[in-house]
């Protein structure tokens, strides 16, 4: 069932529609965070303007040459907040629809946002002069937009934001010719400052792109784990999940030689009749936890829970040349583990185990919407019948002749029970008992 594929092939299998959808949702969530931060920044700016007007009227006259300039900036910031609120609503709407924002809308939004400081800067130049306005705090506001553009997780959008900020600031500085008599040094100053802003945009884009790659890697890993878990069940050990993710799995059925183990609790139904449902569940969960832990240590997986028992596999989905040895070792340890926990409870449980080794077809079986990894073949049927024989012989661990042969010297303690009739089989078969 497991096939070794190239890294590129495995990654392509993981990059499914679910992965793309989840990555889009993650990018939109970071966009929401960016927009909320801009809204909060706008509100803080409006609070600052209001406080300045109320507390320091003289500063209003010195910077804005009266309240008219302050009101214009107040209206601009308020309009910006409303615009961002609309953008926020659009992102939330697309999140609900599992749909990404159009690329052109992102660039238009970035241009509008980054142009806000430019418009305010022009207003301040007209009110307080080019030299004072360009040396004031407003050119630093561009960095807020450049830094927050990192949350777009898009290199080119962040670079575009840095380019718009740098180009507009430089254009305003050159147009209003803030240079003094020795103008070249000031022009050089504006060019250098704009260049720094552009570089910051490129750096922000690089950071955003790296964050996007990390998000993609995390989502891809989670998608792969979900895919393995959905396919093989919640009862697969983390180690097996990691190996399945690394090696990949084929969807088609494969002919495999595996050791099939059936485990069943003897007399469980009768014991459950005198106990509450919660007591039954707690006892069963506790026993399963111990037995599955034993399976994990020996490289087996629980393929199916069957009420008060389960079907376990060794050699599938991961190949194991010593599958029979692993299965028998796990069976022996299960018996010892049950003896230990039975000594500590008022409801002792006795288990029956049947192990057979042979060929099966292992693959993903089910409907197109929900498939499950399972094994099919006479090996599975015979292992089930073998486990049922424990009731007849009063035994706990029975193995087939093929398992005995595979064990070699490790099975010297096996007791031959002779040729036994097995329900559903015309010929008698050799059965062995292990203690």
N, C-alpha and C positions, 0 to 999 in steps of 0.2 A: 504493500500500500504506500509506503514511504519511498519517494524517489528523490535522488539528489539532483537539484536543479541549480542553474547558475544564479548568481546573486541578482542579476538583472531580471531574470525570469521570476524569481521569488518576489522581488519588489513590485514587479508589474502585477502579480497576482494579488498583492496586498492593497495596491492603490485602486480600490474599488469605488463604486459610486458612494457608498457610505463614508469612505475616507474623504472624498472630495467635499461631500456635504458637511461633514464635521469640521473640516479645515475652513470652509467658507464661514461657518457659524463662529469659529474661534476668531477669525479676522474681523467679523462684524462686531463681536463682543469688544475687541480692543478698540475698534472705531467708536463704539459707544462710550468707552472710557475716555477717549480723546475728546469727543464732543462735550461730554459732561465737564471735563476739566476746562475747556474753553468757555463754557457757559459760566462756570464758577469764577473764572478769571475776569470775564466781562462784568459780572455782578460786583466783584471786588473793586473793579475800576470805577463803576458807577457809584459805589459807596464812597470811594476816595474823592471823586469829583464833587459829590454832594457835601461831604465833610469839609472839603476845602472851601466851598462856597459859604457854608455856615460858620466855619471857625475862623478862616483867614481870608476875608474879602479883599484885603490888600494884595494878596498873592494872585487872586483872580484878575485883578486889574493889571498886575505886572506881567503875567504870563499870557492871558487871553485878551487883554485890552478891553475888559468889561465882561459882562455876563453873556453877551450875545455869542462870543466864541465858545464859551463854556457850554452853553445850551446846544450849539451845533454838535460839539463832541459828544454830549450826553445823548443826543438823538442818534448819532452814528453808532455809539456803543449799544444803545437799546435796540436798534435795528439789527445789529450783529447778533445779539442774544436771541432775538426772535428768529433770525435765519438759522442759527445753530439749533434752536428748539425744533424747527421744522426738519432739519437734517436728522436730528435725533429720532423724530417720529418715523421718518422714512426708513431709517436703519432698523428700528424695532419692527416695523411692518415687514421688511424683507426677512428678518430673522424668523418671524412667525411662518412665513411662506417658504422658508428654506431656500431663499433666492439671494444671489449676490447683487451688489449695486453695479450699475453700468459703469464701465471704465471712464467714459467721457464725463459722466456726472461727477466722478471723483476729482478729475482734473479741474473741472469748472468750479467745484466747491473749494478746492485748494487755492485757485486763483482769487476767488472772492475773499476768502478768509485772509490770505496773505496781503491783499491790497488794502485791508482796513487800516493798518498803521500808516500806509502811504498817504491815504486820504487825510487822516488826522494830522500827519506831518505837514502836508501842504497847508492845511488850515492854520497850524501853529506858525509856519513860516510867514504867512500873511499877517499874523497878529503880532508876533514877537521878533520877526527878522530871521533870515536864513541862518546866519552864524549861530545865533542862540538856539534856534530850534534843532539844527543838525547836531549841535553839541549837547542837547538836552537828553533826557532819558528815553524818548520815544524810539530812536533807532534800535535800542536794545530790545524792544518789544518783538522785533522780528525773530529773535532767538527763541521766544516762547513758541511760536508757530513751527519753527524748524525742529525744535526738540520734540514737541508733541507729534510731529509728523512721523516719528519713529513708530508710533502705535498704529500707523497704517499698514505696517509690515510689508511695505512695497518700496524697493530701492528707487525706482524711477519717480514715484510720487514725492518721496522725500527730496530727491534731487531737484525735481521741478519746483517744489516749495522753496528750497534754498536759492534756486535760480531766479524765481520771481522776486523774492525779497531782495537779493543782491542787485538785480537789474533795476528795480523800481527805486531803491534807495540811491543808487548811483545816478540814475536819470534825473531824480529830483535835485540831487546835490549839484549836478552839472548845469541843469536848466536854470536854477536860481543863482548859480555862480557865486557861491559863498566865499570864494577866494578873496584874499586881500591883495595888496599891491604885488607881493611875491606869491603869485597864485599857484604856481606849479606844485609847491610842497603840499598845499591843501588838496589839490586835485589828486595828488599821489596818495594822500591820506584817505580820501573817499574811495579810491580804487582798491586800496589794500583792505579797507574795512569791508567793502562789498565782496572782495575775494574770500575773506575769512568766513563771511556768511554763507557763500556758495560752498566752501569746503565743509562747513558744518552740515549743510544739507546733504552732501555726499556721504559724510560720516554717519549721519542719522539714518540715511537710506541703507548703508551697510549693516548697521546694527539691527534695523528693522528686518532686513533680509535674513540675517542670521537668526533672529527670533522666529521668523516664519519657518525656517528650516528646522529649528528645534521643535516648534509646534507640530510640523508635519511628521517629524520622526516620532514624536510621542504619540500622535494620533495613529500613525501607521503601526506602531508597536501595540497600541491598545486594540486596534482593529484586528490585527493578527491574533492577539490573545483571545479576543471575543470569538473570532472565527474558529479557533481550535477548541475553545470551551464549548461553543454551541455544537460543534461536530462530535467531540468525544465526551462531553458531559462535564459537570462540575466536579466529578470525583477523579479527575486526572491530576496527578501531583504537579507542582510547579516545575520540577526538574524535567518531567516528560513534556510539559507545555513548551519549555524553552527549547528542547531538542526538536520538537515538531516544527516550531517556528524557524529554527535554523536550517532544518533539512527539507522542509516543505512536504506536502502530501499531495498525492494524486487523487482525483475525484473518481476515477474508474476503479472497478473491482480488480483485485490482484489475488493470484493463487499463492498462498503462504503456508508454511509449516509452523504451526503454533501449538502451544500447550493451553488447553481449555480447562478451566477449573469452575466447577459449580459448588457453591457453599449454601447450606440450608440449616436452619435452626430446628432441631428435633423437638417435637412436643410444644412448640411455641404457641400454637393456637389454643391448646388446652390451658396453658398457663395464663394466657391473656384473658380468658373468660372470667377469671376471679379478680381482675385488676382494672383500674380505671384506664381510660384511653391515654391520659397523660403519662401514667406509669408505664404503659406499654411502649409509648413513643420514646420515653427517656431511656428505658432499658435497651431498646433496639438501637437507638442512636449511640449509646455508650459502647455497645458491643461492636457495631459497625465501625466506630472510630478506631477501635483497637485493631480490628482485622484489616481495615484499609491501610492503616499505618504500616502493618506488616507487609502488605502488598507493595506499597511504595518503596520500602527498603529493598525488596527483591526484584524491582523493575517490572512489576505487573500493573495492570490498570483494571478498574471495575468498568466493565462494558455496560452492564445493566444491573440495577437493583430490582429484585423480583420479590416484592413483599418482604418476607422474613428470610431472604437469601439474596445471592447475587451471582452474576456470571463474571468471571475474571479472565483476562488474557495475558499470556506471556509470549512475546515474539510478534506482537502486532499492537499498535501500528508501527512500533519500532522493532526492527529485526533483532533477534537474539539467538546466537548459535547454541546456547545452553538453556533454551527455554524450558525444557523438561526438568532440568536440575533446579532452575529457579522456582518453578511451580511447586515441586516437591518440598524444597527447603521452606518455601512460604507456608505450605500446608502443615508441615511439622511445627513451625513456629506458631501458627494459629492455634493449634491444639494446646501448646504450652501456655500461650497467652490467655486462652479461655479458662484453663485450669487456675491461673492466677486470679483472674477477675471473679471467677465463680466462688473462690474462697472468701471474697470480700462482700458478697451480696446474699440476700435472702431468696433471690430468684436465680438459681444457677441455670445456665443454658448449655445444652449439648449440641455440637455442630456435626454435620455430616459433610464430607468433602469427596468429590469425585474428580479425577484428573485424567484426561486423555490427550494424546499427542498425535497430530496428523495434519492433513491438508484441509484448508478452508478457503472460501472466497471471502476476502476482506474488502469492504468498500463502503461507500456512502449510500445508504438506502433511505428512500422516503419520497415525499412529494417535492416538486420544484421549489416550494416555499419553505419546507423544513426537512432537512436531511439529517441522518444520524449514522455515525460510524458503527458498523456491526460486522459479525462474521456469520457465514452461512455454510452449512455442509454437514455431512454425516458425523464428522468429528465432534461437532457441537451437540448433536442429538445423542450420540453415544456417551459423551461426558455427563449429560443430564441423567441418562438411564443409569450410569455407573454410580452417580451420587445417590440415587434412589435405592440402590441395593444395600446401602448402609443400614437401612431399617431391617432388611431381611437378615443380615449377618450380625447385627448388633455392633457394627464397627463404626469408625469415624473417618477413616481415610482409605479410600480405595483408588487404585491406579490400574490402568490397562496394561496389556502386554507390551505395547509400543513404548509406553513410559518406562516400564521395567527394563526394556532393552536399552533405551537411551541413557538410563542411569548408570549402567555398568556396575562397577564395584560399589558405587554409592547406594545401590539398592539391595545389598546383600541381606539386609534385615527384612526384606519383603517376604511375606508369607503367601504362598500360592493357595488360592481357594479352589483351584481346579477349573474345569470347564463349566460355565454357568449360563443358564438361560436368561436372556435379556429381553424384556418386553419390546416387541417391534422387530426383533431379529430372528431369522429362521435358524441360524446355526448358533451353537453354544460358543462362548468366547472365554478366554482365559482372564481371570481377575486376580489381582494381588492386593494384599492388605498391608498397610504400614502402620506402625504404632505411633 
